[in-house]
Amino acid sequence: MFKKLLVIISLLVMPVTLFAQENQVKIVALVLTTADYNPSSDNIIQTLEVLNAQTLRVESPNASELRSVLKRFAAAALDNDIALVFVDAPILMLGDREFIAPSGIELRRGSDLLTQAIPISAMARAAALAGTGGAVFVHSSDLGSELPEGVTLAQIAPVQRAGTSPIIMVKAGSAMTLSDIFAQHSQSPVMELALLLNDLTAQVEITVSYVPNRAIIIKTPVVEGRGDDSSGSAETAEIAPATESANVVDPVVEAIGATAGAPETNGLNLPLVADTAPEDVVVEEPVVEDVEQVEVTVLSLDLLRALESGLSRAEKRRIQRGLRDLGFYSGLIDGIFGRQTARSIEAYQQSVSAEQTGVLTVSQLGEFIE
């Protein structure tokens, strides 16, 4: 009940302009760059926040991390209406196939792409898993090293392949223009992919794998009085962590295609620890005014992390959803606590004048889990 009051109070004090930006379409987005600093991607992230999208940002991933991220994104796409991918990375072409080159790639021969890179079509298949499909926007940047024989830098969008969403490739050097046009369209009451492509075509050189024959709506206003039942569906949808390769949903793996290479790791997430919680923890209650500070001091961070790891996936999703409702989290509601969740917890802790550890104390957990 207290959590609901917090959400209601936060909504009451939000600027009125935010309500005009509510979006009825459930969006999941992946923003992938191979640079630590990318202003166009920063703009994309801000626009996705306006669209109320669950957003996973990945910077400079290696090959193993990129495969792990792809599986997470594909699983999340199944639970959303639209899946959008923004890639600003070298796109290398071998024969008639295009590949996303991860950070640290070492190409001695063209065939190395098959084991070290991810086909761009795999991203397009993942985006197509969303309820009404999606799109992949690509800005191909230079690899910065000499390419082996038979490998070239892709300049145009690939041909259409079965089971993929449209792939839109913008001319080199046009990443900021893409982000600006995307932001402009997000301010419209209704945002539709075909209209976005029309504006892109008019202002910057693009190629498209294909134009869908049905409307793909990215944004439509929330109808007044419409109940939000998204939390119920998300609560029952389990997304297997990337580390649990034996439990990965078969349709997802089949849809994105098998990729050779190193075994999957936890990628950009913090390591997952054993799903156990300590028992019979007795804490003597000190007589002080700052309860939050005492809780962090008496219960060590290691113990709090152990308590956190003992939460169920449903409880972790509930916490992520609560942080999202309060405006601190915009990542995937997947029950996986990684760096993005930790940063959002720190922001929440700062807002309540608590020590910023990135790990919820017992009383803070109580604010999100009734």
C-alpha positions in Angstrom: 0.0 0.0 0.0 2.8 2.3 0.9 4.5 1.7 -2.5 1.3 2.6 -4.2 1.1 5.9 -2.3 4.7 6.6 -3.3 3.9 6.1 -7.0 0.7 8.3 -6.7 2.7 11.1 -5.0 5.4 11.0 -7.6 2.9 11.2 -10.4 1.2 14.2 -8.8 4.4 16.2 -8.6 5.6 15.3 -12.2 5.4 18.1 -14.7 2.2 18.0 -16.7 4.1 17.7 -20.0 5.2 14.2 -19.0 1.6 13.0 -19.2 1.3 14.2 -22.8 4.2 11.9 -23.6 2.6 8.6 -22.3 2.7 5.9 -24.8 0.3 3.0 -25.1 2.7 0.9 -27.2 5.0 -1.4 -25.2 8.5 -0.9 -26.6 11.8 -2.7 -25.9 14.9 -1.2 -27.4 18.6 -2.1 -27.7 21.1 0.7 -28.3 24.5 -0.8 -29.3 27.6 1.2 -29.9 31.3 0.3 -30.1 32.4 3.7 -28.7 32.5 4.7 -25.1 31.1 8.1 -26.0 28.5 8.5 -28.7 26.4 11.7 -28.6 23.9 10.4 -31.2 23.2 7.3 -29.0 22.7 9.6 -26.0 20.0 11.4 -28.0 18.4 8.1 -29.0 18.4 7.0 -25.3 16.6 10.3 -24.3 14.0 9.8 -27.0 13.4 6.2 -25.9 12.8 7.5 -22.4 10.1 9.9 -23.8 8.5 6.8 -25.5 8.6 5.0 -22.1 10.6 2.2 -23.7 12.5 -0.5 -21.8 16.0 0.2 -23.0 19.2 -1.9 -22.9 22.3 0.2 -23.7 25.4 -1.7 -24.6 28.8 0.0 -25.2 31.9 -1.7 -26.6 30.7 -5.3 -26.2 33.0 -8.2 -27.0 31.8 -11.2 -29.0 30.6 -13.2 -25.9 28.8 -10.2 -24.5 27.2 -9.4 -27.8 25.7 -13.0 -28.1 24.5 -12.8 -24.5 22.8 -9.4 -25.1 21.2 -10.7 -28.3 19.5 -13.6 -26.4 18.3 -11.3 -23.6 16.9 -8.8 -26.1 15.2 -11.6 -28.2 13.5 -13.0 -25.1 12.3 -9.5 -24.0 10.9 -8.8 -27.5 8.4 -11.6 -27.0 6.7 -9.6 -24.2 6.5 -6.3 -26.1 4.6 -4.7 -28.9 7.5 -3.2 -30.7 11.3 -4.0 -30.7 13.7 -1.4 -31.9 17.5 -1.8 -32.4 20.0 1.1 -32.9 23.4 0.0 -34.0 26.4 2.3 -34.4 29.3 -0.1 -35.2 31.3 -1.5 -38.0 29.1 -3.7 -40.3 31.3 -6.0 -42.2 30.3 -7.9 -45.3 31.5 -11.4 -46.3 29.9 -12.7 -49.5 26.2 -11.8 -49.2 26.1 -11.7 -45.4 26.5 -8.7 -43.1 28.0 -8.9 -39.6 28.2 -6.6 -36.6 31.9 -6.4 -35.5 32.2 -6.5 -31.7 35.0 -4.7 -29.8 38.3 -6.5 -29.8 37.6 -8.4 -33.0 40.8 -9.8 -34.6 40.3 -10.7 -38.3 43.1 -12.7 -39.9 40.8 -14.2 -42.5 37.2 -13.6 -43.6 35.9 -16.8 -42.0 36.8 -15.3 -38.6 33.6 -13.3 -38.9 31.6 -16.5 -38.6 32.9 -17.1 -35.1 33.6 -13.6 -33.8 30.8 -11.5 -35.1 27.0 -11.5 -35.1 24.9 -11.4 -38.3 22.9 -8.2 -38.5 20.0 -10.5 -39.6 20.1 -12.1 -36.2 19.2 -8.7 -34.7 16.4 -8.3 -37.2 15.0 -11.7 -36.3 15.0 -10.8 -32.7 13.2 -7.5 -33.3 10.6 -9.4 -35.4 9.7 -11.5 -32.3 7.7 -8.5 -30.9 4.0 -8.5 -31.2 3.8 -6.2 -34.2 7.4 -6.4 -35.2 10.1 -3.8 -35.1 13.0 -2.3 -37.0 16.8 -2.2 -36.9 18.5 1.2 -37.5 22.2 0.9 -38.5 25.0 3.4 -38.9 28.1 1.5 -40.1 31.3 3.0 -38.8 34.9 2.3 -39.8 36.6 -0.6 -38.1 39.9 1.3 -37.8 42.0 -1.5 -39.0 42.8 -3.2 -42.3 40.3 -5.8 -43.5 41.3 -9.2 -44.7 40.7 -10.2 -48.3 37.0 -10.8 -49.1 35.7 -8.6 -46.3 34.4 -5.1 -47.0 32.6 -2.4 -45.0 28.8 -2.6 -45.7 27.4 0.5 -47.3 23.8 -0.5 -48.0 21.1 -2.4 -46.1 21.1 -6.2 -46.6 18.5 -7.9 -48.7 15.2 -9.0 -47.1 15.4 -12.4 -45.3 12.5 -14.4 -44.1 11.4 -13.8 -40.5 13.3 -10.5 -40.1 12.2 -7.0 -39.4 13.2 -4.1 -41.7 16.9 -3.0 -41.5 17.5 0.7 -42.2 21.1 1.7 -42.9 21.9 5.4 -42.9 24.8 7.0 -44.8 28.1 7.2 -42.9 28.3 10.4 -40.9 24.5 10.7 -40.5 24.0 9.1 -37.1 23.2 12.5 -35.5 20.6 13.3 -38.2 19.0 9.9 -37.6 18.7 10.6 -33.8 17.3 14.2 -34.4 14.6 12.9 -36.8 13.7 10.1 -34.5 13.4 12.7 -31.6 11.2 14.9 -33.8 8.8 12.1 -34.6 8.5 11.1 -30.9 6.9 14.4 -30.2 4.0 13.6 -32.5 0.8 12.2 -31.0 1.2 9.1 -33.2 4.5 7.8 -34.4 4.6 5.3 -37.3 7.6 3.7 -39.0 6.7 4.4 -42.6 6.4 8.2 -41.9 9.7 8.1 -40.1 11.3 6.4 -43.1 9.8 9.0 -45.4 11.4 11.8 -43.4 14.7 10.0 -43.2 14.7 9.5 -47.0 14.1 13.2 -47.5 16.9 14.4 -45.2 19.6 11.8 -45.3 20.6 9.0 -47.7 19.3 5.7 -46.5 18.7 2.1 -47.8 16.1 -0.2 -46.4 16.0 -4.0 -46.6 12.2 -3.8 -47.2 9.3 -1.6 -46.4 6.6 -3.6 -44.4 3.1 -3.7 -46.0 1.4 -3.0 -42.7 1.6 -0.1 -40.3 4.1 -0.4 -37.5 3.0 2.0 -34.8 5.8 3.1 -32.4 3.7 5.5 -30.4 0.0 6.1 -29.7 -1.4 8.1 -26.8 -2.8 6.3 -23.8 -6.6 6.3 -23.9 -8.0 8.0 -20.9 -9.5 5.5 -18.4 -7.6 2.6 -20.0 -6.4 0.2 -17.3 -2.8 -0.8 -17.4 -2.6 -4.5 -17.3 1.1 -4.7 -18.5 2.3 -5.6 -15.0 0.3 -8.7 -14.9 1.6 -10.1 -18.1 5.2 -9.2 -17.3 4.9 -10.9 -13.9 4.3 -14.3 -15.4 6.8 -14.1 -18.3 10.1 -15.6 -17.3 13.2 -14.6 -19.2 16.1 -16.9 -18.7 19.4 -15.3 -17.8 22.1 -15.4 -20.3 24.3 -17.5 -18.0 21.7 -20.3 -17.8 22.2 -21.5 -21.3 20.5 -24.8 -20.6 17.3 -23.0 -19.8 17.2 -20.6 -22.8 13.8 -20.6 -24.4 14.0 -22.8 -27.5 12.0 -20.6 -29.8 14.2 -17.7 -29.1 17.4 -19.6 -29.9 15.8 -20.9 -33.0 14.6 -17.5 -34.1 18.0 -15.7 -33.7 20.0 -18.7 -35.1 22.9 -20.5 -33.5 26.2 -18.7 -33.4 29.5 -20.3 -32.9 32.1 -19.1 -30.4 32.8 -18.9 -26.7 30.2 -20.2 -24.2 27.7 -17.6 -23.0 28.6 -15.5 -20.0 26.7 -13.1 -17.9 27.8 -10.3 -20.3 27.3 -6.8 -19.0 25.5 -8.0 -15.9 27.0 -8.4 -12.4 27.8 -12.0 -11.7 24.8 -14.0 -10.5 25.4 -15.7 -7.1 23.7 -18.7 -5.6 20.0 -18.3 -5.1 20.1 -18.7 -1.3 19.6 -16.4 1.6 21.2 -16.6 5.0 19.0 -17.9 7.8 18.6 -16.8 11.4 20.1 -13.4 10.9 19.7 -11.6 14.2 20.5 -7.9 14.3 20.4 -5.9 17.5 18.4 -2.8 17.0 20.5 0.3 18.0 18.9 3.4 19.3 19.7 5.9 16.6 17.9 8.3 14.3 19.4 7.3 11.0 17.9 3.8 10.5 19.0 3.5 6.9 22.6 4.2 7.8 22.6 1.7 10.7 21.1 -1.0 8.4 23.9 -0.6 5.9 26.5 -0.6 8.7 25.3 -3.6 10.7 24.2 -5.6 7.7 27.3 -5.7 5.5 27.0 -5.1 1.8 28.0 -8.8 1.3 25.1 -9.9 3.4 22.7 -7.5 1.7 23.8 -8.8 -1.7 23.2 -12.3 -0.4 19.7 -11.3 0.6 19.2 -9.7 -2.8 20.3 -12.8 -4.5 17.7 -14.8 -2.5 14.9 -12.8 -4.2 12.8 -14.6 -6.8 12.8 -13.5 -10.4 9.2 -12.2 -10.0 10.3 -10.1 -6.9 13.3 -8.7 -8.8 11.0 -7.7 -11.7 8.7 -6.1 -9.2 11.6 -4.0 -7.9 12.6 -3.0 -11.4 9.0 -2.1 -12.2 8.8 0.0 -9.0 12.0 1.8 -9.8 10.7 2.4 -13.3 7.4 3.8 -12.0 9.4 6.2 -9.8 11.5 7.3 -12.8 14.8 5.8 -11.9 14.9 2.8 -14.2 14.4 2.4 -18.0 16.0 -0.9 -18.7 14.5 -4.4 -19.3 12.0 -5.7 -16.7 13.7 -9.1 -16.8 14.5 -9.9 -13.2 18.2 -9.7 -13.8 20.1 -7.3 -11.6 23.0 -5.8 -13.5 24.8 -2.5 -13.7 21.8 -0.6 -15.0 19.6 -1.8 -12.1 22.3 -1.0 -9.6 22.6 2.5 -11.0 18.9 3.0 -10.7 19.0 1.8 -7.1 21.7 4.3 -6.4 19.5 7.1 -7.9 16.6 6.0 -5.7 18.8 5.9 -2.6 20.0 9.4 -3.3 16.4 10.6 -3.7 15.6 9.4 -0.1 18.9 10.7 1.3 20.3 7.2 2.0 23.8 5.8 1.4 24.2 5.1 -2.3 25.4 1.5 -2.4 23.4 0.1 -5.4 22.0 -2.6 -3.1 18.7 -2.2 -1.4 18.6 -2.4 2.4 15.9 -4.5 4.2 13.6 -1.6 4.8 14.1 -0.3 1.2 13.2 -3.7 -0.1 10.0 -3.4 1.9 9.1 -0.3 -0.1 9.0 -2.3 -3.3 7.9 -5.8 -2.1 4.8 -5.9 0.0 
